Structure formats: structure tokens, C-alpha cells
């Protein structure tokens, strides 16, 4: 709702778990919704494989279509609210985690939403997160309603969230968490406004980059599937080879399933395959229970060779083609809704702050602090109205900024490049030091509004 800036069919927002369906929010010429059973038989939509989850799921699945600019670039899958406490004991009627896993394998980004007041990870949420295993690079976390707590509480809430996530997601890397208030209502607590703005911009940039990376991600998924298919071939052919031809097939099958972890280790050594390429043991054992091992195929080295050739040679040339195509095409970004107007105008992130301060003022922004800077300037014994680099250095190093930063400030402040600073250039250097000490970034080149008045080129008119 926040990203689209408009309601969509089937949407209901409230403090309780309101969304009881999976809603695919997609672009359409007119506003409307399509129920799940009709959706999975539509050849133009990518949902046909979802029919295997049965009617219980399809009755809880729909597609909302609306003519929204944002949806021209991305589609959004809105999942049901997570159940907790007594509610999670009631079955949904379909395998919720399996459905989540199906979507997770096919999407570009997975966003987990937490409220600042509800950090506990219920059993169902924990199972849902575990179903995203192997898709860790796609996961982002949003800590919403962060304006409802003050700075001290927010610090503790953030720490508690990271601790809770660390127990569920078994990776040493820390997940990226975006903190903010993602709705269009006034902030209840404004002391962290700048933080919320910066976090929202980071989240927007992350989402906006998705259309550009879509082709590379599909290629990445293709490589993953090819490696997994190759490993499956080794496992299946090994099980086929070990099966007796006549008697004791059932007992041998049970023995092979129980020995699967050992078989994995044996295949890793024999074919020099990484342990991370193998499917999860427990899940594989469950799937093998229902299979007839005698119908498995023997290993076909020619097919394995073809896969290896594809991974070693074909993929590299395909990657270069994608890069070439991307460089020739205009940069595709997400537009519309909350993505428009976030980077421009006086309410854009960082507008009127740091090096951008005074950009739309007639007076030189450094002038208000220049009298104080002039006092320091004249204590440095200027000769012919200028101080040398050595004199300037003595004053500039008192800021305790690294020499590399001070060197950049010197380069920006020495407008005429004569290796000396006059009173205006010195005032500019002090202003740039103040910008850096306030936590802002220095500009790559000196913006026109920061150029000292005496160093500005006179406005020339054509005769």
C-alpha cells in the first residue's frame, strides 16, 4: 500500500492478521481481481504449477490487477499474516511453508516485516523463515512503526530483533534491516526522522535495482538448478547401482535411505563436489520413501559432460551477452507511487544539508560564519592577503580528520590552484571541515553555490 500509494482489490489493513490470502498484485489495464482456480489455468500467468497445492490453497489465492505505474516494473506477492499463539494450532488446510518456498525460489526479493511492538518470532514465522533456506541473498528485513518508540527504546528493539533473527537464520552474516515508518501518516516520534528518511531511500534503491538485475538473477537460478540436477543424477544412479536385482529390495531401500548422509560424503569425495551443492538430507530421505528405486536410471556420462560444458563455457558467453544488452539498453528503474518525488525537490533526502546547504540561496552560505573564520585567518600571519599551505595545515589538522580527507578539502578550497588560501578560500575550507565533522559526505567537485564570490566568473552575455 505504501509503495503503490493506492488501494488494490482484496486489500485489508489492520492490527490483526488481516490478509488471509496470497495476493499477487500485478499490472493490468483495468482494476479487478482473478480467483486462484482461474489463475492457475491462465497460460499468460506464471502460476500454473501452483495447482499441485490443491483447492484449499487456491481458494486462498488471488491476483489483483490495477493500472499502477509501479507495477509496470515489478509484481508483488502479498502473503497472509503470520499466525501466533493458539491460532497457529489450527491448520490452514494446505502446506503454508511449501507454498512460501515455491514463491521464494522464483522471486527477486523477500521482505520480512516486523513491528517495533511485536518482535517475537512465532513457531509459524520461524518455520516460514526456515523455508527460505538457500535464498538468504534475497532476504531483507523491515522494522516498521519505528516512530512509535523513542531513540533509546529503538536501540533496544533493534538489538532484540537481531538477536531473535540470529536464532532462526543460521548464517554468520547479519541481515540488512531497514528501520522506518512505512505509511503516509505523521511520525509519532520525530527525533529519528533523518534515520527513517535514509533507510527508506536505501530500501527504494534496493527495490529499484531489481528490474536491472532480473536477467542475471534468472541466469543465477539456472546455474543453481543445473548443479542440483547434476548432483541428483549422481545420487539416483548410485542408489540404482546398489539395488539387488531380485530379492531383498525393500530392506535394501530402507538401508540406503538411512545411509544417505554417508552416501553424500562418498559422492563428494568421488566426484569432487562441494557439500553445499547437495539437497537437504532429511527432505531427500522423505522424498525417497515413496520412490521405486528399480525404476531409477543409471548414470549417463555424456549428459553430465554436456552440463559441465554448459556451466564452464556457455554460461560465460551468455553472461557477456546479457552485460552487452544491458549497456545498450536504457537503465530500467521502478517509477510511480512512493518511488516518484523521493529524490527531487526540497523534501528529497539530504536536500539543504551538508554540501547542499545554501544551494537555493542568493547569499554565499559560508558568509554567516566568515567573521569567526576571519579571526583565525589573521592569526596565521597572511602575506599579501594569503596564507601558505604550511600555515593552513597547522589549523586544519586541529579538526583531527585524516590527512586524505584534509587533502580533498584543500583541493576543493584552493579554487585558483595557486597552493595558497585567501580569506574566502580559508573560510570555505573551514566550512567543508564542518560539513565532514557533522557526518556528511564531501562533494566530488565544488558545487557552484559554494564557490567564493571573488572566484566566480563574471556572467558574460553575447554581444
C-alpha positions as CSV (number, residue, x, y, z in Angstrom):
1,X,0.0,0.0,0.0
2,X,2.9,2.3,0.9
3,X,4.8,1.6,-2.3
4,X,1.8,1.8,-4.7
5,X,0.1,4.8,-2.9
6,X,-3.3,3.4,-3.7
7,X,-5.6,0.6,-2.6
8,X,-5.8,-2.6,-4.5
9,X,-8.6,-5.2,-4.8
10,X,-8.7,-7.6,-1.9
11,X,-6.5,-5.3,0.3
12,X,-7.4,-5.0,4.0
13,X,-5.1,-3.4,6.5
14,X,-5.5,-3.7,10.3
15,X,-3.6,-4.6,13.5
16,X,-4.8,-8.2,13.5
17,X,-3.6,-10.8,10.8
18,X,-5.9,-9.4,8.1
19,X,-4.6,-10.8,4.9
20,X,-5.8,-14.4,4.9
21,X,-4.8,-15.0,1.2
22,X,-1.8,-14.9,-1.1
23,X,-2.5,-11.9,-3.3
24,X,-0.4,-11.4,-6.5
25,X,-0.5,-7.7,-7.1
26,X,0.2,-7.2,-10.9
27,X,-0.3,-4.6,-13.6
28,X,-3.5,-4.6,-15.6
29,X,-5.3,-2.1,-17.9
30,X,-8.3,-2.1,-15.6
31,X,-8.8,-2.7,-11.9
32,X,-10.1,-6.1,-10.9
33,X,-9.2,-9.5,-9.4
34,X,-8.9,-13.1,-10.6
35,X,-9.6,-16.0,-8.2
36,X,-6.9,-18.7,-7.7
37,X,-8.6,-21.6,-9.7
38,X,-9.0,-19.4,-12.8
39,X,-5.4,-18.0,-12.3
40,X,-3.6,-21.4,-12.4
41,X,-5.1,-22.3,-15.8
42,X,-4.2,-19.0,-17.4
43,X,-1.2,-19.7,-19.7
44,X,-0.3,-16.0,-19.7
45,X,0.4,-16.0,-15.9
46,X,3.4,-17.8,-14.2
47,X,1.2,-19.6,-11.7
48,X,0.2,-22.9,-13.4
49,X,2.5,-25.1,-11.2
50,X,0.6,-23.9,-8.1
51,X,-2.3,-26.2,-8.9
52,X,-0.5,-29.0,-7.1
53,X,-1.2,-27.4,-3.7
54,X,-4.9,-28.1,-4.2
55,X,-8.2,-26.4,-3.7
56,X,-7.6,-25.4,-0.1
57,X,-4.7,-23.2,-1.3
58,X,-6.3,-22.0,-4.5
59,X,-9.4,-20.7,-2.5
60,X,-6.9,-18.6,-0.6
61,X,-5.0,-17.3,-3.7
62,X,-6.0,-14.4,-6.0
63,X,-4.5,-11.9,-8.4
64,X,-5.2,-8.2,-8.0
65,X,-4.7,-6.2,-11.2
66,X,-4.6,-2.4,-11.4
67,X,-3.1,0.3,-13.7
68,X,-0.4,1.5,-11.4
69,X,3.0,2.8,-12.7
70,X,5.0,0.8,-10.1
71,X,3.5,-2.5,-11.3
72,X,4.8,-2.0,-14.8
73,X,8.3,-2.8,-13.5
74,X,7.6,-5.1,-10.5
75,X,4.9,-7.5,-9.3
76,X,4.3,-8.0,-5.6
77,X,3.2,-11.2,-3.8
78,X,1.4,-10.3,-0.5
79,X,1.4,-13.3,1.8
80,X,-1.1,-14.0,4.6
81,X,-0.5,-12.6,8.1
82,X,1.5,-14.9,10.2
83,X,-0.4,-16.8,13.0
84,X,0.9,-16.9,16.6
85,X,-0.2,-18.5,19.9
86,X,-3.4,-20.6,19.8
87,X,-4.2,-19.6,16.2
88,X,-1.2,-21.4,14.7
89,X,-2.5,-24.8,16.0
90,X,-5.4,-24.6,13.5
91,X,-4.3,-26.0,10.2
92,X,-4.5,-23.7,7.2
93,X,-5.6,-26.7,5.0
94,X,-2.5,-26.5,2.8
95,X,1.2,-26.7,3.3
96,X,1.9,-23.0,4.0
97,X,5.7,-23.3,4.1
98,X,5.8,-25.3,0.9
99,X,3.9,-22.5,-0.9
100,X,6.3,-19.9,0.6
101,X,9.2,-22.0,-0.6
102,X,7.7,-22.2,-4.2
103,X,7.4,-18.4,-4.3
104,X,10.9,-17.8,-2.7
105,X,12.6,-19.8,-5.4
106,X,11.1,-17.6,-8.1
107,X,11.1,-14.0,-6.7
108,X,13.9,-11.4,-6.7
109,X,13.4,-10.1,-3.2
110,X,11.9,-11.5,0.0
111,X,10.9,-8.8,2.6
112,X,10.2,-9.9,6.2
113,X,8.1,-7.3,8.1
114,X,8.4,-6.7,11.8
115,X,6.6,-4.2,14.1
116,X,8.5,-2.4,16.7
117,X,6.0,-3.7,19.3
118,X,5.8,-7.3,18.1
119,X,9.3,-8.7,17.8
120,X,8.5,-12.3,18.9
121,X,9.0,-14.8,16.2
122,X,6.2,-17.3,16.4
123,X,6.5,-21.0,15.5
124,X,4.9,-20.4,12.2
125,X,7.1,-17.4,11.4
126,X,10.1,-19.4,12.3
127,X,9.1,-22.3,10.0
128,X,8.4,-19.8,7.3
129,X,11.8,-18.2,7.5
130,X,13.4,-21.7,7.6
131,X,11.6,-22.5,4.3
132,X,13.7,-19.7,2.7
133,X,16.9,-21.6,3.2
134,X,19.2,-21.3,0.2
135,X,17.6,-17.9,-0.7
136,X,19.4,-15.9,2.0
137,X,20.8,-13.3,-0.5
138,X,17.2,-12.3,-1.4
139,X,16.0,-11.6,2.2
140,X,15.6,-8.1,3.5
141,X,14.0,-7.2,6.9
142,X,11.9,-4.1,7.5
143,X,11.4,-2.9,11.1
144,X,8.1,-1.0,10.7
145,X,6.3,1.5,13.0
146,X,9.7,2.5,14.5
147,X,8.4,6.1,15.1
148,X,6.2,4.7,17.9
149,X,9.3,4.3,20.2
150,X,11.9,6.8,21.2
151,X,15.6,6.5,20.4
152,X,16.6,4.6,23.5
153,X,13.8,2.1,23.0
154,X,14.5,1.8,19.3
155,X,18.2,0.9,20.0
156,X,17.0,-1.9,22.3
157,X,14.3,-3.0,19.9
158,X,16.8,-3.3,17.1
159,X,19.2,-5.3,19.3
160,X,16.4,-7.7,20.3
161,X,15.3,-8.1,16.7
162,X,18.8,-9.0,15.5
163,X,19.1,-11.5,18.5
164,X,15.8,-13.1,17.5
165,X,16.7,-13.4,13.9
166,X,20.2,-14.8,14.7
167,X,18.5,-17.8,16.4
168,X,16.3,-18.5,13.4
169,X,18.6,-17.8,10.4
170,X,21.7,-19.9,10.7
171,X,24.2,-17.7,8.8
172,X,27.1,-15.7,10.2
173,X,26.2,-12.7,8.0
174,X,23.9,-10.1,9.5
175,X,20.7,-9.5,7.6
176,X,20.1,-6.0,6.2
177,X,17.3,-4.3,8.4
178,X,15.5,-1.2,7.2
179,X,14.1,0.9,10.0
180,X,11.3,3.3,9.5
181,X,7.6,4.1,9.4
182,X,6.3,2.8,6.1
183,X,2.9,4.6,5.8
184,X,1.8,8.1,4.9
185,X,0.7,9.2,8.4
186,X,2.6,11.8,10.6
187,X,5.5,10.5,12.6
188,X,4.6,10.0,16.2
189,X,8.2,10.5,17.3
190,X,10.3,12.8,15.1
191,X,13.7,12.6,16.7
192,X,14.8,9.9,14.2
193,X,13.3,11.5,11.1
194,X,16.7,11.7,9.3
195,X,17.4,8.0,10.0
196,X,14.0,6.9,8.7
197,X,14.5,9.0,5.5
198,X,17.9,7.5,4.9
199,X,16.6,4.0,5.5
200,X,13.6,4.5,3.2
201,X,15.9,5.7,0.4
202,X,18.1,2.7,0.8
203,X,15.1,0.4,0.6
204,X,13.8,2.2,-2.5
205,X,17.3,1.9,-4.2
206,X,17.3,-1.8,-3.4
207,X,13.8,-2.3,-5.0
208,X,14.5,0.0,-7.9
209,X,17.6,-2.0,-8.9
210,X,15.6,-5.3,-9.3
211,X,14.5,-4.9,-12.9
212,X,18.1,-4.3,-14.0
213,X,19.3,-7.5,-12.2
214,X,16.4,-9.7,-13.3
215,X,18.2,-11.4,-16.2
216,X,21.3,-12.0,-14.2
217,X,19.2,-13.5,-11.3
218,X,17.4,-15.9,-13.7
219,X,20.8,-17.0,-15.0
220,X,22.0,-17.5,-11.5
221,X,18.9,-19.6,-10.7
222,X,19.5,-21.6,-13.9
223,X,23.1,-22.4,-12.8
224,X,21.9,-23.4,-9.3
225,X,19.3,-25.8,-10.8
226,X,21.8,-27.3,-13.2
227,X,24.3,-28.0,-10.4
228,X,21.5,-29.5,-8.3
229,X,20.3,-31.6,-11.2
230,X,23.8,-33.0,-11.7
231,X,24.1,-33.9,-8.0
232,X,20.6,-35.6,-8.2
233,X,21.9,-37.7,-11.1
234,X,24.8,-38.9,-9.1
235,X,22.6,-39.8,-6.1
236,X,19.9,-41.5,-8.1
237,X,22.4,-43.6,-10.2
238,X,24.3,-44.6,-7.0
239,X,21.0,-45.9,-5.4
240,X,20.1,-47.7,-8.6
241,X,23.6,-49.4,-8.7
242,X,23.3,-50.6,-5.1
243,X,19.8,-52.2,-5.5
244,X,19.7,-56.0,-5.8
245,X,18.3,-57.4,-9.0
246,X,15.9,-60.0,-7.4
247,X,15.4,-60.4,-3.6
248,X,15.5,-58.0,-0.6
249,X,14.7,-54.9,-2.4
250,X,12.6,-53.3,0.4
251,X,15.2,-53.9,3.0
252,X,18.0,-52.6,0.8
253,X,15.9,-49.5,0.1
254,X,15.4,-48.8,3.8
255,X,19.2,-49.3,4.4
256,X,20.2,-46.9,1.6
257,X,17.8,-44.2,2.8
258,X,19.2,-44.4,6.4
259,X,22.7,-44.4,5.0
260,X,22.1,-41.3,2.8
261,X,24.4,-39.0,4.8
262,X,27.3,-41.5,4.3
263,X,26.4,-41.7,0.6
264,X,26.6,-37.9,0.3
265,X,30.1,-37.9,1.8
266,X,31.2,-40.8,-0.5
267,X,29.9,-38.9,-3.6
268,X,31.5,-35.7,-2.5
269,X,34.9,-37.4,-2.4
270,X,34.4,-39.4,-5.6
271,X,33.2,-36.6,-7.8
272,X,34.8,-33.6,-6.0
273,X,31.5,-31.9,-5.3
274,X,31.0,-29.3,-2.6
275,X,28.8,-30.3,0.3
276,X,26.7,-27.1,-0.3
277,X,25.6,-28.5,-3.7
278,X,23.7,-31.4,-2.1
279,X,20.0,-31.3,-1.3
280,X,18.9,-31.3,2.4
281,X,19.3,-34.9,3.8
282,X,16.1,-35.0,5.8
283,X,13.9,-33.7,2.9
284,X,15.6,-36.1,0.4
285,X,15.0,-39.1,2.7
286,X,11.3,-38.2,2.9
287,X,11.0,-38.0,-0.9
288,X,12.9,-41.3,-1.4
289,X,10.4,-43.1,0.8
290,X,7.8,-43.0,-1.9
291,X,10.1,-43.8,-4.8
292,X,10.7,-47.1,-6.6
293,X,14.5,-47.4,-6.8
294,X,14.3,-50.1,-9.5
295,X,12.9,-47.5,-11.9
296,X,15.8,-45.2,-11.4
297,X,18.2,-44.7,-14.4
298,X,21.9,-45.4,-14.5
299,X,24.4,-42.6,-14.8
300,X,24.8,-41.2,-18.4
301,X,28.3,-39.6,-18.6
302,X,27.5,-37.8,-21.9
303,X,24.7,-35.9,-20.3
304,X,26.9,-35.0,-17.3
305,X,29.6,-33.8,-19.7
306,X,27.0,-31.6,-21.5
307,X,26.0,-30.0,-18.2
308,X,29.7,-29.4,-17.3
309,X,30.3,-27.9,-20.8
310,X,27.3,-25.6,-20.3
311,X,28.5,-24.4,-16.9
312,X,32.1,-23.9,-18.0
313,X,31.7,-22.3,-21.4
314,X,28.1,-21.5,-22.5
315,X,27.2,-19.6,-19.3
316,X,30.2,-17.3,-19.6
317,X,29.3,-16.3,-23.2
318,X,25.6,-15.8,-22.1
319,X,26.7,-13.6,-19.2
320,X,28.7,-11.3,-21.6
321,X,25.7,-11.1,-23.9
322,X,23.5,-10.0,-21.0
323,X,26.0,-7.4,-20.0
324,X,26.3,-6.1,-23.6
325,X,22.5,-5.9,-23.9
326,X,22.2,-4.1,-20.5
327,X,24.8,-1.5,-21.6
328,X,22.9,-0.8,-24.9
329,X,19.5,-0.5,-23.2
330,X,18.4,2.5,-21.1
331,X,18.6,1.9,-17.3
332,X,15.3,0.3,-16.2
333,X,14.1,1.7,-12.9
334,X,10.9,1.4,-10.9
335,X,8.7,4.5,-11.2
336,X,5.4,5.7,-9.8
337,X,3.9,5.5,-6.3
338,X,6.3,6.1,-3.5
339,X,9.3,6.0,-5.9
340,X,8.4,9.3,-7.5
341,X,9.4,12.6,-5.9
342,X,11.7,10.9,-3.3
343,X,14.9,12.2,-4.8
344,X,13.9,15.6,-6.1
345,X,12.6,18.9,-4.6
346,X,13.2,20.3,-1.1
347,X,11.9,17.2,0.6
348,X,14.4,14.8,-1.1
349,X,16.9,13.0,1.1
350,X,19.8,15.3,2.1
351,X,18.3,18.4,0.5
352,X,19.6,21.6,2.2
353,X,22.0,19.6,4.3
354,X,25.8,19.2,4.3
355,X,27.3,20.4,1.0
356,X,23.8,21.0,-0.4
357,X,23.1,23.7,2.2
358,X,22.5,27.1,0.7
359,X,22.1,25.8,-2.8
360,X,18.9,27.8,-3.4
361,X,20.0,31.0,-1.5
362,X,21.4,34.1,-3.1
363,X,23.9,34.8,-0.4
364,X,27.1,32.7,-0.1
365,X,26.3,30.1,2.7
366,X,29.8,30.4,4.2
367,X,29.3,34.2,4.8
368,X,27.3,33.7,8.0
369,X,30.3,32.1,9.8
370,X,33.0,34.0,7.9
371,X,33.7,36.6,10.7
372,X,34.7,33.8,13.1
373,X,36.8,32.2,10.4
374,X,38.5,35.5,9.6
375,X,39.7,35.9,13.2
376,X,41.5,32.6,12.9
377,X,42.8,33.5,9.4
378,X,44.5,36.7,10.6
379,X,46.2,34.8,13.5
380,X,48.0,32.7,10.8
381,X,50.0,35.7,9.6
382,X,48.8,36.1,6.0
383,X,51.2,37.6,3.4
384,X,49.6,39.7,0.7
385,X,46.2,38.5,1.9
386,X,47.1,34.8,1.6
387,X,48.3,32.0,3.9
388,X,50.7,29.2,2.8
389,X,49.9,25.6,2.9
390,X,52.0,25.0,6.0
391,X,50.1,27.7,7.9
392,X,46.8,26.3,6.8
393,X,47.8,22.8,7.7
394,X,48.5,23.8,11.3
395,X,45.0,25.0,11.7
396,X,43.2,22.3,9.6
397,X,44.8,19.3,11.5
398,X,43.2,20.5,14.7
399,X,40.0,19.0,13.3
400,X,41.6,15.5,13.8
401,X,40.3,14.5,10.3
402,X,42.6,12.1,8.4
403,X,45.1,13.6,6.0
404,X,43.4,12.0,3.0
405,X,40.2,13.9,3.9
406,X,42.0,17.2,4.6
407,X,43.8,16.8,1.3
408,X,40.5,16.6,-0.5
409,X,39.2,19.7,1.4
410,X,42.4,21.6,0.4
411,X,41.9,20.7,-3.3
412,X,38.2,21.8,-3.2
413,X,39.0,25.1,-1.2
414,X,42.1,26.2,-3.3
415,X,39.8,27.5,-6.1
416,X,42.6,29.2,-8.1
417,X,45.1,26.3,-7.6
418,X,47.9,28.6,-6.5
419,X,48.8,26.5,-3.5
420,X,47.7,29.3,-1.1
421,X,44.4,30.3,0.5
422,X,42.9,33.8,0.7
423,X,40.4,34.7,3.4
424,X,37.4,33.4,1.4
425,X,39.1,30.1,0.4
426,X,40.1,29.6,4.0
427,X,36.6,30.2,5.2
428,X,35.4,27.6,2.6
429,X,38.0,25.1,3.9
430,X,36.7,25.6,7.4
431,X,33.1,25.2,6.1
432,X,34.0,21.9,4.4
433,X,35.6,20.7,7.6
434,X,32.4,21.5,9.5
435,X,30.4,19.5,6.9
436,X,32.6,16.5,7.3
437,X,32.6,16.7,11.1
438,X,28.8,16.9,11.1
439,X,28.8,13.5,9.4
440,X,28.0,14.5,5.8
441,X,29.9,13.5,2.7
442,X,32.2,15.9,0.8
443,X,31.2,16.7,-2.8
444,X,33.4,15.3,-5.6
445,X,33.7,18.7,-7.3
446,X,32.9,22.1,-5.7
447,X,29.2,23.0,-6.3
448,X,28.7,26.4,-7.8
449,X,26.9,27.8,-4.7
450,X,30.0,27.1,-2.6
451,X,32.4,28.9,-4.9
452,X,33.7,32.0,-3.1
453,X,32.1,35.2,-4.6
454,X,35.5,36.7,-5.6
455,X,36.4,33.5,-7.5
456,X,33.2,33.3,-9.5
457,X,33.5,34.1,-13.2
458,X,31.6,37.2,-14.3
459,X,28.4,36.5,-16.2
460,X,29.1,37.0,-19.9
461,X,26.4,38.0,-22.3
462,X,26.6,37.5,-26.1
463,X,27.0,40.8,-27.9
